[in-house]
């Protein structure tokens, strides 16, 4: 009978964790394949990375992510990769692909709820 209060507490904690607001990640949208160069060379390499390179088949296949101002690369989940590809197809920008992504971050991946090129 003492398990019921413990179970109720766990359910309450689970509910609180689910209701936390999503994270917002801002930076440069780029493919995972080219992110290694940006991680070595810094923010300038990410800013100069082109839309054309992002849309190359090998680049698109590697997946997308956000290169942040503090030189980290946060990968997008599968749904985020689809949104990123669509945003890249739709934009006229050639480089400096600033992006704002909201979603749940787990480790180095974000489960994308929204993605907007700026």
C-alpha positions as CSV (number, residue, x, y, z in Angstrom):
1,X,0.0,0.0,0.0
2,X,2.9,2.4,0.5
3,X,3.7,2.2,-3.2
4,X,0.7,4.3,-4.2
5,X,2.2,7.6,-2.8
6,X,5.5,6.8,-4.6
7,X,3.7,6.1,-7.8
8,X,1.6,9.3,-7.5
9,X,4.8,11.3,-6.9
10,X,6.4,9.8,-10.0
11,X,3.4,10.5,-12.1
12,X,3.4,14.1,-10.9
13,X,7.1,14.5,-11.6
14,X,6.6,13.1,-15.1
15,X,3.8,15.5,-15.8
16,X,6.0,18.4,-14.7
17,X,8.8,17.3,-16.9
18,X,6.5,17.1,-19.9
19,X,5.1,20.6,-19.3
20,X,8.4,22.4,-19.4
21,X,8.8,24.9,-22.2
22,X,10.7,23.8,-25.3
23,X,14.2,25.0,-25.9
24,X,15.1,27.6,-28.5
25,X,18.3,27.2,-30.4
26,X,19.7,29.9,-32.7
27,X,22.6,29.8,-35.0
28,X,23.5,28.8,-38.6
29,X,21.7,26.0,-40.4
30,X,24.1,23.7,-42.1
31,X,24.6,20.0,-43.0
32,X,26.2,17.6,-40.6
33,X,28.9,16.7,-43.1
34,X,30.2,20.3,-43.4
35,X,29.8,20.9,-39.6
36,X,33.2,19.3,-38.9
37,X,35.0,22.1,-40.9
38,X,33.0,24.8,-39.0
39,X,33.8,23.1,-35.6
40,X,37.5,23.3,-36.5
41,X,37.5,26.8,-38.1
42,X,34.8,28.5,-36.1
43,X,31.8,30.7,-36.7
44,X,33.1,32.4,-39.8
45,X,33.2,29.0,-41.7
46,X,29.5,28.4,-40.7
47,X,28.4,31.9,-41.8
48,X,30.1,31.4,-45.2
49,X,28.6,27.9,-45.7
50,X,26.2,28.1,-48.7
51,X,22.7,27.1,-49.4
52,X,24.0,25.3,-52.5
53,X,26.3,23.1,-50.5
54,X,23.5,22.3,-48.0
55,X,21.3,21.1,-50.9
56,X,24.0,18.8,-52.4
57,X,22.8,15.1,-52.2
58,X,25.7,14.0,-49.9
59,X,25.1,17.0,-47.6
60,X,21.4,16.5,-47.4
61,X,21.8,12.8,-46.8
62,X,24.1,13.5,-43.8
63,X,21.3,15.5,-42.1
64,X,21.1,19.1,-40.8
65,X,21.8,20.9,-37.6
66,X,22.4,24.3,-36.0
67,X,25.9,25.6,-35.6
68,X,25.6,27.8,-32.5
69,X,27.5,31.0,-31.5
70,X,29.4,29.0,-28.8
71,X,30.8,26.6,-31.5
72,X,28.5,23.7,-30.9
73,X,26.6,21.7,-33.5
74,X,23.1,20.5,-32.5
75,X,21.6,17.9,-34.8
76,X,18.0,18.0,-36.0
77,X,15.8,15.0,-35.7
78,X,14.2,13.4,-38.8
79,X,11.2,15.7,-38.9
80,X,13.6,18.7,-38.4
81,X,15.7,17.5,-41.4
82,X,12.6,17.6,-43.6
83,X,11.7,21.1,-42.4
84,X,15.3,22.3,-42.9
85,X,15.3,20.9,-46.5
86,X,12.1,22.6,-47.3
87,X,13.3,25.9,-45.8
88,X,16.5,25.7,-47.8
89,X,14.6,25.0,-51.0
90,X,12.3,28.0,-50.3
91,X,14.9,30.6,-49.4
92,X,16.7,33.0,-51.7
93,X,19.6,33.5,-49.3
94,X,22.9,32.1,-50.5
95,X,24.8,32.0,-47.2
96,X,24.6,33.2,-43.6
97,X,21.6,30.9,-43.1
98,X,20.6,32.1,-39.6
99,X,17.9,29.9,-38.1
100,X,15.8,29.7,-35.0
101,X,14.7,26.2,-33.9
102,X,12.4,25.3,-31.1
103,X,12.0,21.8,-29.7
104,X,13.1,19.4,-27.0
105,X,16.9,19.0,-26.7
106,X,18.2,15.6,-25.7
107,X,22.0,15.3,-25.7
108,X,23.2,16.8,-29.0
109,X,19.9,16.4,-30.9
110,X,16.8,18.6,-31.0
111,X,13.3,17.2,-31.6
112,X,12.1,20.0,-33.8
113,X,8.7,21.7,-33.2
114,X,9.4,24.7,-35.3
115,X,12.2,25.9,-37.6
116,X,12.5,29.3,-39.2
117,X,15.2,30.8,-41.3
118,X,15.8,34.5,-40.4
